[in-house]
Amino acid sequence: MRRILAKDETGQMLLMTGLILMFALLTMSLNTVRTASLGEPYDAQEDAVLDTSAETLAAWQPLMENRSAVLFASGNNETESAQAAADSIADDLMRHGEARGVEIILSDISVTGDGSTRVVTASAGIADSHARLQVTLEATIDFP
């Protein structure tokens, strides 16, 4: 009976040694993968933030004019039309950015002006995993 226990203990020790070696190899491979990805340089070809900011700057004025005109024609006053247009554009840009892997957040939206002219300004934060850019958007809307 004593001899059977001794063989079982030897087998358990061998099994434990194998498990320790497997865990050691797994730990070394995980550390190697982490270390290899630390030195990854910025890829200059990935200029999604710059492209998105240029597209946002180009689209801001026409979008504001068109949406404000539609809202004004539906019965809103000038300030309400401009504010609602800016809010809807902010929501659309956020969804558009998510689809492209770029985050676009419009903040500090303000509508100023009197008479039939309104100036809408907003701060746009555009970011991805590599870069972040802050730009100021401004649109002047002339209502009929």
C-alpha positions as CSV (number, residue, x, y, z in Angstrom):
1,M,0.0,0.0,0.0
2,R,2.8,2.4,0.9
3,R,4.5,1.8,-2.5
4,I,1.3,2.8,-4.4
5,L,1.1,6.1,-2.6
6,A,4.7,6.8,-3.4
7,K,4.0,6.3,-7.2
8,D,0.9,8.5,-7.0
9,E,2.9,11.3,-5.4
10,T,5.6,11.1,-8.0
11,G,3.0,11.3,-10.8
12,Q,1.4,14.3,-9.1
13,M,4.8,16.1,-8.8
14,L,5.5,15.4,-12.5
15,L,2.0,16.8,-13.4
16,M,2.6,19.9,-11.3
17,T,6.0,20.5,-12.9
18,G,4.4,20.3,-16.3
19,L,1.7,22.8,-15.3
20,I,4.3,25.2,-13.9
21,L,6.3,25.0,-17.2
22,M,3.2,25.7,-19.2
23,F,2.3,28.7,-17.1
24,A,5.8,30.0,-17.4
25,L,5.8,29.7,-21.2
26,L,2.3,31.4,-21.4
27,T,3.5,34.3,-19.2
28,M,6.6,34.8,-21.3
29,S,4.6,34.8,-24.6
30,L,2.1,37.3,-23.2
31,N,4.9,39.6,-22.1
32,T,6.6,39.3,-25.5
33,V,3.4,40.3,-27.3
34,R,2.9,43.3,-25.0
35,T,6.5,44.5,-25.4
36,A,6.4,44.1,-29.1
37,S,3.3,46.3,-29.5
38,L,4.8,49.1,-27.2
39,G,7.2,50.3,-29.8
40,E,4.8,50.5,-32.6
41,P,5.3,53.9,-34.4
42,Y,2.6,56.2,-35.6
43,D,1.7,55.4,-39.2
44,A,1.8,58.6,-41.2
45,Q,-0.6,57.1,-43.7
46,E,-3.4,57.0,-41.1
47,D,-4.6,60.5,-41.3
48,A,-8.3,59.9,-40.6
49,V,-8.4,62.8,-38.1
50,L,-7.1,65.2,-40.7
51,D,-9.4,64.0,-43.4
52,T,-12.4,64.0,-41.2
53,S,-11.7,67.5,-39.9
54,A,-11.3,68.8,-43.5
55,E,-14.6,67.2,-44.5
56,T,-16.3,68.6,-41.4
57,L,-15.1,72.1,-42.0
58,A,-16.2,71.9,-45.7
59,A,-19.7,70.5,-44.8
60,W,-20.6,72.7,-41.8
61,Q,-21.8,75.8,-43.7
62,P,-23.9,74.1,-46.4
63,L,-25.5,71.7,-43.8
64,M,-26.3,74.6,-41.5
65,E,-27.9,76.6,-44.3
66,N,-30.0,73.7,-45.7
67,R,-31.3,72.4,-42.4
68,S,-31.9,75.9,-41.0
69,A,-33.9,76.8,-44.1
70,V,-36.0,73.7,-43.8
71,L,-36.7,74.2,-40.1
72,F,-37.5,77.9,-40.7
73,A,-39.9,77.1,-43.5
74,S,-41.7,74.7,-41.1
75,G,-42.5,77.5,-38.8
76,N,-39.6,77.9,-36.3
77,N,-38.0,81.3,-35.7
78,E,-34.5,82.0,-36.8
79,T,-32.7,81.2,-33.6
80,E,-34.7,78.0,-33.0
81,S,-34.1,76.9,-36.5
82,A,-30.3,77.5,-36.3
83,Q,-30.0,75.8,-32.9
84,A,-32.1,72.7,-33.9
85,A,-30.0,72.4,-37.1
86,A,-26.7,72.5,-35.2
87,D,-28.0,69.9,-32.7
88,S,-29.1,67.5,-35.5
89,I,-25.8,68.0,-37.3
90,A,-23.9,67.2,-34.1
91,D,-25.8,64.0,-33.7
92,D,-25.3,63.0,-37.4
93,L,-21.5,63.8,-37.2
94,M,-21.2,61.7,-34.1
95,R,-22.8,58.7,-35.8
96,H,-20.9,59.3,-39.0
97,G,-17.6,59.3,-37.0
98,E,-18.5,56.1,-35.2
99,A,-19.0,54.4,-38.6
100,R,-15.5,55.5,-39.7
101,G,-13.7,54.7,-36.5
102,V,-13.3,58.4,-35.6
103,E,-14.9,60.2,-32.7
104,I,-16.5,63.6,-33.6
105,I,-18.0,65.6,-30.8
106,L,-19.5,69.0,-31.2
107,S,-19.6,71.1,-28.0
108,D,-20.2,74.7,-27.0
109,I,-22.8,75.3,-29.7
110,S,-23.9,78.9,-29.7
111,V,-26.3,80.9,-31.9
112,T,-25.9,84.7,-32.0
113,G,-27.3,87.5,-34.1
114,D,-30.4,89.5,-34.7
115,G,-32.6,90.4,-37.6
116,S,-32.5,87.7,-40.3
117,T,-28.8,86.7,-39.8
118,R,-27.6,84.2,-37.3
119,V,-24.0,83.1,-36.6
120,V,-23.6,79.5,-35.3
121,T,-20.3,78.5,-33.7
122,A,-19.3,75.2,-32.3
123,S,-16.1,73.5,-31.0
124,A,-15.5,70.2,-32.8
125,G,-13.3,67.5,-31.2
126,I,-12.1,64.9,-33.6
127,A,-10.1,61.9,-32.5
128,D,-9.1,58.4,-33.2
129,S,-6.6,56.0,-31.6
130,H,-3.7,57.9,-33.0
131,A,-4.5,61.6,-32.8
132,R,-6.8,64.3,-31.5
133,L,-7.7,67.6,-33.1
134,Q,-9.9,70.5,-31.9
135,V,-11.3,72.9,-34.4
136,T,-13.8,75.8,-34.3
137,L,-16.7,75.7,-36.7
138,E,-18.6,78.8,-37.7
139,A,-21.5,79.3,-40.1
140,T,-23.4,82.5,-41.0
141,I,-27.0,81.9,-42.0
142,D,-29.1,84.5,-43.8
143,F,-32.8,83.8,-43.4
144,P,-35.3,85.2,-46.0
